[in-house]
Structures are given as structure tokens and as C-alpha cells.
Amino acid sequence: MIVNVHERTFPVSPATLGEMLETLATENDAIWHSNLVQPITLDRGLSVGSRGGHGQVRYHVIEHIPGKLVRFAFNPRIGLAGEHLFEVVTHDDSSAALRHTIRARLTPRGRLTWPTLIKHIHDNAVEDMLDHVERTVTGSANRPAPAPRWVRTVAPRLRRRHVRRSPLTPGPLTSAAMPGRPDAADCFTTPLLTADAPDPATWIREVFGKPPRSVAALMRLRDRLVRPFGLLTSDASRRESPFPVLASSADEIVMGVDDRHLSFRVGVAVADRRMSVTTAVRINHWTGHLYWAIVRWFHPHVVRHMIRSVPFRTSQGGARVIRLPGPL
């Protein structure tokens, strides 16, 4: 069992510190700030049962006393089986402390990762959080030293967007763009972080315009597999047939193409503090069945990887015509 506690006292009333705690995991989060880890995101705010986390560290709310305490239970995949909590500790009417505590049992994975890596990143990230609160309430922070250089080097490399396969709930524009029941469809989502662009056009550019190396390698493999059957390769589709936006609104954009072997639609939506990519495919010819039998094994990996590769700070702007390599 490990017990890890960080606490700092501030010259503010417990009520003021409690109000700041209530902003945790919101767009105006006044508590959780660190360049070492991602912001905390929760699907239903601080209500009991709300699920989320920061990056690959996942947890859910098991107790919430407004203005006083928020307690989470870890998903043990990270290597910790137990809980962590934020609490406001009252000293007097004009002084209160913010305390963060981990109480957890180390799983076999955690016995390796906690002492060698996670503990060091966690300790410095929580101290960053307390520094931020101190600067907010006093104008400065008197922390003895910044995080060690190796922590500042390693931690950002471990930051990855959390992407999960979600129930298929296409937006109205995506549904209208491919009426009826498609032959294949899926949806992948990622929490929308505070610094992320709120418009789907920017997400289209970031997700599809800058594929990671592994995705580019899969695209080359896909081209070699489908070329003998006369299907468009990704290079040819970029050269001959840019895929236009079929429909758009402030929070959803639908792209797609109708080819002789299959038709597909890709809907990118930003809503409920999440970005989603929905893909729907309809087979038009026997070659489409062959094509999809090949690429359906790559498709989930490709979509997850492209979303994870999006930088944590996206720029504003967008595009009306996107050149994409098809539904891979």
C-alpha cells in the first residue's frame, strides 16, 4: 500500500478555495494545471459515477462533497488499485489548505512503473498544481525548485490523448448523408481539452492532414493490396478526387465519396466536450467487399492513431475541401 500526500496552505478562506475546487475538470479549471500531464476531463462533471481522467490515467468519481472534497477510484490498468482525492482543509476563516492524497495498492505493473516513473511525474505535477493555485491567490509561488530535467523531458513524451471506441451515435448531418443502414460503421471519441479548438474544421485538418508514420506505412500497404483490383490508391485519390465537404454546421462536418466499389462518409463532430470521428461504409460492388475485408483490420488502429497524434494545442481555422485517402 502506498500513501502519497501533497498539501499547501493558502491565505484564503475555505469557501474561496472550495469554489476553486468546484471548477476541477471544467473549461475554467482553477486547480489542475501542469505542463507535465494532460488536463483532467470527466464525462459528467464532479457528480458521483462521472468517468474520465488525465491522459492514460483513468478513474471515476466515488464521492463529492461540494466545496470540500472530490474522491476518485482508479482504473487499475495504470498500476494503482485504490483512490485519490482532492480536499479543502480548513484552518480558520482566512486560511485553508488544498490536499491531494493517493491511497492505493500497487499491481504487478505498478510495482515497476510507480517507483521508477509515475511517482516522479505525479509528485511534480501535483506541485505544479499547488504552484498554480498559489499564484492565483497570492500573485507568486515560492516553490524551492522546478521538476528535474529528466522528468520535464520524459513526461511530455508520455502524453497521449485518450481515445476510445464509443457507441454509434452519428450526428444529424452524418445520418442524413448516408440514410438507411450502412454495411459497416464505427465511432471513436476523445475528450475535448481546454486548449483544443472547438470547431470540427480544425480537427479535420489536424486528424487527417498530418498522419503519423505508422499510419502512412499502413496506407502504403493498403495501396499495394488494392491496386491489382483497380481500386483507387491513396495517392491517386489525392491527385484526382479531393473529397469535398458534403454538409457542415458549427459543430459537425461530413465528408465522403461515392466510388464504384463503395461509398463512405466521415463525420467529425464537436459536442459535449468531446470530439468524435464517425465512419460509415456502404458496399456497392464485389470489389468493395474485398476492399473492406482487407482494410477493416487496419481501420480502428488508423483512426485511433490519427486522433492520438493531434497536438494538445490545436490552432484555429479550417478548410472546406479535404484530400483524404479513403476509409482506412
C-alpha positions as CSV (number, residue, x, y, z in Angstrom):
1,M,0.0,0.0,0.0
2,I,1.3,3.5,-0.9
3,V,0.1,6.7,0.6
4,N,1.2,9.9,-1.2
5,V,0.2,13.3,0.2
6,H,0.8,16.8,-1.1
7,E,-0.6,19.8,0.8
8,R,-0.2,23.5,0.8
9,T,-1.8,26.2,2.9
10,F,-3.1,29.4,1.3
11,P,-4.2,32.8,2.8
12,V,-7.7,32.5,1.6
13,S,-11.0,31.4,3.2
14,P,-12.1,27.8,3.0
15,A,-15.1,28.9,0.9
16,T,-12.9,30.6,-1.7
17,L,-10.7,27.5,-2.0
18,G,-13.8,25.4,-2.2
19,E,-15.1,27.5,-5.1
20,M,-11.9,26.9,-6.9
21,L,-12.1,23.1,-6.3
22,E,-15.6,23.1,-7.9
23,T,-14.0,24.2,-11.2
24,L,-12.0,21.0,-11.4
25,A,-12.3,19.3,-14.8
26,T,-14.2,22.2,-16.3
27,E,-13.2,24.7,-19.1
28,N,-12.4,27.2,-16.3
29,D,-10.4,24.7,-14.2
30,A,-8.6,26.8,-11.5
31,I,-6.9,23.8,-9.9
32,W,-5.3,21.3,-12.2
33,H,-2.5,22.9,-14.2
34,S,0.8,21.3,-15.2
35,N,2.8,21.1,-18.4
36,L,3.8,17.5,-17.4
37,V,0.4,15.9,-17.7
38,Q,-2.9,16.5,-19.5
39,P,-5.9,18.3,-18.1
40,I,-8.5,16.3,-16.1
41,T,-11.6,15.6,-18.1
42,L,-14.8,14.0,-16.8
43,D,-17.9,13.0,-18.8
44,R,-20.4,14.3,-16.2
45,G,-18.5,16.8,-14.2
46,L,-17.9,16.1,-10.5
47,S,-21.1,14.0,-10.0
48,V,-20.7,10.5,-8.5
49,G,-20.2,8.0,-11.3
50,S,-18.6,10.5,-13.7
51,R,-15.8,8.9,-15.6
52,G,-12.6,10.3,-17.1
53,G,-9.1,11.0,-16.1
54,H,-6.0,12.7,-17.4
55,G,-4.3,11.0,-20.4
56,Q,-4.0,7.3,-19.8
57,V,-4.7,7.6,-16.1
58,R,-8.4,6.7,-15.8
59,Y,-10.7,7.0,-12.8
60,H,-14.3,7.8,-11.8
61,V,-15.9,9.9,-9.1
62,I,-17.0,7.9,-6.0
63,E,-17.6,10.8,-3.6
64,H,-18.2,14.5,-4.0
65,I,-18.9,17.0,-1.1
66,P,-19.3,20.4,-2.9
67,G,-16.6,22.8,-1.9
68,K,-14.8,20.3,0.3
69,L,-13.8,17.0,-1.3
70,V,-13.7,15.0,-4.5
71,R,-12.7,11.3,-4.3
72,F,-11.9,9.1,-7.3
73,A,-11.3,5.4,-7.8
74,F,-8.5,4.4,-10.2
75,N,-8.9,2.1,-13.1
76,P,-6.2,-0.4,-12.0
77,R,-4.7,-0.6,-15.6
78,I,-2.4,2.2,-14.7
79,G,-0.8,0.1,-12.0
80,L,-2.7,1.5,-9.0
81,A,-5.7,-0.1,-7.3
82,G,-7.2,2.4,-5.0
83,E,-8.2,6.0,-4.8
84,H,-7.0,9.6,-5.0
85,L,-8.8,12.7,-3.7
86,F,-8.7,16.4,-3.6
87,E,-9.8,18.1,-0.3
88,V,-10.0,21.5,1.2
89,V,-8.7,21.5,4.8
90,T,-10.0,24.4,7.0
91,H,-7.5,26.1,9.3
92,D,-9.5,29.3,10.2
93,D,-11.8,31.8,8.5
94,S,-8.9,33.2,6.4
95,S,-6.7,30.2,5.9
96,A,-7.2,26.9,4.2
97,A,-5.1,24.1,2.6
98,L,-5.5,22.1,-0.5
99,R,-4.5,18.5,-0.1
100,H,-4.1,15.8,-2.7
101,T,-3.8,12.2,-1.5
102,I,-3.3,8.8,-3.2
103,R,-4.1,5.6,-1.3
104,A,-3.5,2.6,-3.5
105,R,-2.2,-0.9,-3.7
106,L,0.5,-1.4,-6.4
107,T,-0.4,-4.0,-9.1
108,P,2.4,-6.1,-10.6
109,R,2.7,-3.4,-13.3
110,G,2.6,-0.6,-10.7
111,R,5.5,-2.2,-8.7
112,L,7.7,-1.4,-11.7
113,T,6.2,1.9,-13.0
114,W,5.3,3.7,-9.8
115,P,8.8,4.0,-8.2
116,T,10.7,4.4,-11.5
117,L,8.4,6.8,-13.3
118,I,4.9,7.6,-12.3
119,K,5.7,8.7,-8.8
120,H,8.2,11.3,-10.0
121,I,5.8,12.7,-12.7
122,H,2.9,12.7,-10.2
123,D,4.9,14.5,-7.4
124,N,6.0,17.2,-9.7
125,A,2.6,17.6,-11.5
126,V,0.8,18.0,-8.2
127,E,3.4,20.6,-7.0
128,D,2.8,22.4,-10.3
129,M,-0.9,22.4,-9.4
130,L,-0.3,23.8,-6.0
131,D,2.1,26.4,-7.5
132,H,-0.7,27.5,-9.9
133,V,-3.2,27.8,-7.0
134,E,-0.7,29.8,-5.0
135,R,0.0,32.2,-8.0
136,T,-3.8,32.6,-8.4
137,V,-4.4,33.6,-4.8
138,T,-1.2,35.5,-4.0
139,G,0.4,36.5,-7.3
140,S,3.5,34.4,-6.9
141,A,4.7,30.9,-5.9
142,N,7.7,30.2,-3.7
143,R,8.4,26.6,-4.8
144,P,12.0,25.5,-4.0
145,A,12.9,24.0,-7.3
146,P,11.3,23.0,-10.7
147,A,10.9,19.5,-11.8
148,P,14.1,17.7,-12.6
149,R,15.2,17.9,-16.2
150,W,14.7,14.2,-16.9
151,V,11.1,14.5,-15.7
152,R,10.5,17.6,-17.9
153,T,12.0,15.6,-20.8
154,V,10.2,12.3,-20.3
155,A,6.7,13.4,-19.1
156,P,5.6,15.2,-22.3
157,R,6.6,12.2,-24.4
158,L,4.2,10.1,-22.5
159,R,1.3,12.4,-23.0
160,R,-1.3,10.8,-25.3
161,R,-4.9,11.7,-26.0
162,H,-7.3,9.1,-24.6
163,V,-9.3,7.6,-27.5
164,R,-12.0,5.1,-27.1
165,R,-14.5,3.3,-29.3
166,S,-17.9,4.7,-28.5
167,P,-21.5,3.6,-29.1
168,L,-22.5,4.6,-32.6
169,T,-24.5,7.9,-32.3
170,P,-23.9,9.8,-35.5
171,G,-24.8,13.5,-35.7
172,P,-27.8,14.6,-37.7
173,L,-25.7,15.6,-40.7
174,T,-23.8,12.3,-40.8
175,S,-27.0,10.3,-40.5
176,A,-28.6,12.3,-43.3
177,A,-25.5,11.9,-45.6
178,M,-25.9,8.1,-45.6
179,P,-29.5,7.2,-44.9
180,G,-30.5,3.7,-44.1
181,R,-28.3,1.0,-42.6
182,P,-24.6,1.1,-43.6
183,D,-22.7,-2.1,-44.2
184,A,-20.1,-1.0,-41.6
185,A,-19.9,1.9,-39.1
186,D,-18.0,2.9,-36.0
187,C,-17.2,5.9,-33.9
188,F,-14.1,6.9,-31.9
189,T,-14.1,9.8,-29.4
190,T,-11.6,11.8,-27.4
191,P,-12.2,14.3,-24.6
192,L,-12.1,17.9,-25.7
193,L,-9.3,19.6,-23.6
194,T,-9.4,23.3,-22.6
195,A,-6.9,24.4,-25.2
196,D,-8.4,22.4,-28.1
197,A,-10.1,24.1,-31.0
198,P,-13.9,24.0,-30.6
199,D,-14.6,23.7,-34.4
200,P,-14.6,20.5,-36.4
201,A,-12.8,22.0,-39.4
202,T,-9.6,22.4,-37.3
203,W,-10.0,18.8,-36.1
204,I,-10.3,17.6,-39.7
205,R,-7.1,19.3,-40.6
206,E,-5.2,18.0,-37.5
207,V,-6.5,14.5,-37.6
208,F,-6.4,13.7,-41.3
209,G,-3.8,16.2,-42.6
210,K,-0.8,15.0,-40.6
211,P,-0.9,11.2,-40.3
212,P,1.8,9.6,-38.1
213,R,4.4,7.4,-39.7
214,S,2.7,4.1,-38.7
215,V,-0.5,5.3,-40.5
216,A,1.5,6.3,-43.6
217,A,3.1,2.9,-43.6
218,L,-0.4,1.2,-43.4
219,M,-1.6,3.4,-46.3
220,R,1.3,2.2,-48.5
221,L,0.5,-1.4,-47.6
222,R,-3.2,-0.8,-48.4
223,D,-2.3,0.7,-51.8
224,R,-0.2,-2.4,-52.7
225,L,-3.1,-4.7,-51.7
226,V,-5.9,-3.0,-53.6
227,R,-4.0,-1.8,-56.7
228,P,-4.4,-5.2,-58.6
229,F,-8.2,-4.8,-58.3
230,G,-8.3,-1.4,-60.0
231,L,-9.3,0.5,-56.8
232,L,-8.1,4.0,-56.1
233,T,-4.9,4.2,-54.2
234,S,-4.4,7.0,-51.6
235,D,-2.0,8.8,-54.0
236,A,-4.5,8.6,-56.8
237,S,-7.4,9.8,-54.7
238,R,-5.4,12.8,-53.6
239,R,-4.4,13.6,-57.1
240,E,-7.7,13.0,-58.9
241,S,-10.6,13.2,-56.4
242,P,-10.3,15.5,-53.4
243,F,-13.2,14.7,-51.1
244,P,-15.5,17.7,-50.6
245,V,-17.4,18.6,-47.5
246,L,-20.9,17.2,-48.1
247,A,-22.6,19.0,-45.2
248,S,-21.5,21.3,-42.3
249,S,-22.7,23.1,-39.2
250,A,-21.0,24.8,-36.4
251,D,-20.3,21.6,-34.6
252,E,-20.3,18.9,-37.3
253,I,-18.8,18.4,-40.7
254,V,-19.4,15.4,-43.0
255,M,-17.1,14.4,-45.8
256,G,-17.3,11.4,-48.2
257,V,-17.3,10.0,-51.7
258,D,-19.3,7.6,-53.8
259,D,-17.0,5.3,-55.7
260,R,-17.9,2.3,-57.8
261,H,-16.7,-0.2,-55.2
262,L,-18.1,1.5,-52.1
263,S,-19.5,4.8,-50.7
264,F,-18.2,6.2,-47.4
265,R,-18.9,9.1,-45.1
266,V,-16.7,10.5,-42.3
267,G,-18.5,12.7,-39.8
268,V,-16.4,14.9,-37.4
269,A,-18.3,16.4,-34.6
270,V,-17.5,18.5,-31.5
271,A,-20.2,18.3,-28.8
272,D,-20.5,17.6,-25.1
273,R,-16.8,18.4,-24.6
274,R,-15.8,15.6,-26.9
275,M,-14.6,15.2,-30.5
276,S,-15.9,12.2,-32.4
277,V,-15.0,10.7,-35.7
278,T,-17.8,8.5,-37.2
279,T,-17.2,6.4,-40.3
280,A,-20.0,4.7,-42.3
281,V,-19.4,2.5,-45.3
282,R,-21.8,1.1,-47.9
283,I,-20.6,-1.6,-50.3
284,N,-21.6,-1.1,-54.0
285,H,-19.7,-3.9,-55.7
286,W,-18.0,-7.2,-55.0
287,T,-14.6,-5.4,-55.1
288,G,-15.9,-3.3,-52.3
289,H,-16.4,-6.4,-50.2
290,L,-12.9,-7.4,-50.9
291,Y,-11.5,-4.0,-50.2
292,W,-13.3,-3.8,-46.8
293,A,-12.3,-7.3,-45.9
294,I,-8.7,-6.1,-46.1
295,V,-8.9,-2.6,-44.6
296,R,-11.3,-3.3,-41.8
297,W,-8.5,-4.8,-39.8
298,F,-6.4,-1.6,-40.1
299,H,-9.2,0.9,-39.8
300,P,-9.6,1.1,-35.9
301,H,-5.8,1.3,-35.4
302,V,-5.5,4.1,-38.0
303,V,-8.4,6.2,-36.6
304,R,-7.1,5.9,-33.0
305,H,-3.5,6.7,-34.0
306,M,-4.5,9.7,-36.1
307,I,-6.6,11.2,-33.2
308,R,-3.8,10.5,-30.7
309,S,-1.3,12.2,-32.9
310,V,-3.2,15.6,-32.7
311,P,-1.1,18.1,-30.8
312,F,-2.5,19.2,-27.4
313,R,-2.9,22.8,-28.7
314,T,-4.7,23.0,-32.0
315,S,-4.7,26.2,-34.0
316,Q,-7.9,27.9,-35.2
317,G,-9.1,27.8,-38.7
318,G,-10.4,25.2,-41.2
319,A,-10.8,24.0,-44.7
320,R,-13.7,23.3,-46.9
321,V,-12.1,20.7,-49.2
322,I,-10.1,17.9,-47.6
323,R,-7.9,15.4,-49.5
324,L,-8.2,12.1,-47.8
325,P,-7.1,8.6,-48.6
326,G,-10.5,6.9,-48.1
327,P,-11.9,4.9,-45.2
328,L,-8.9,3.3,-43.7
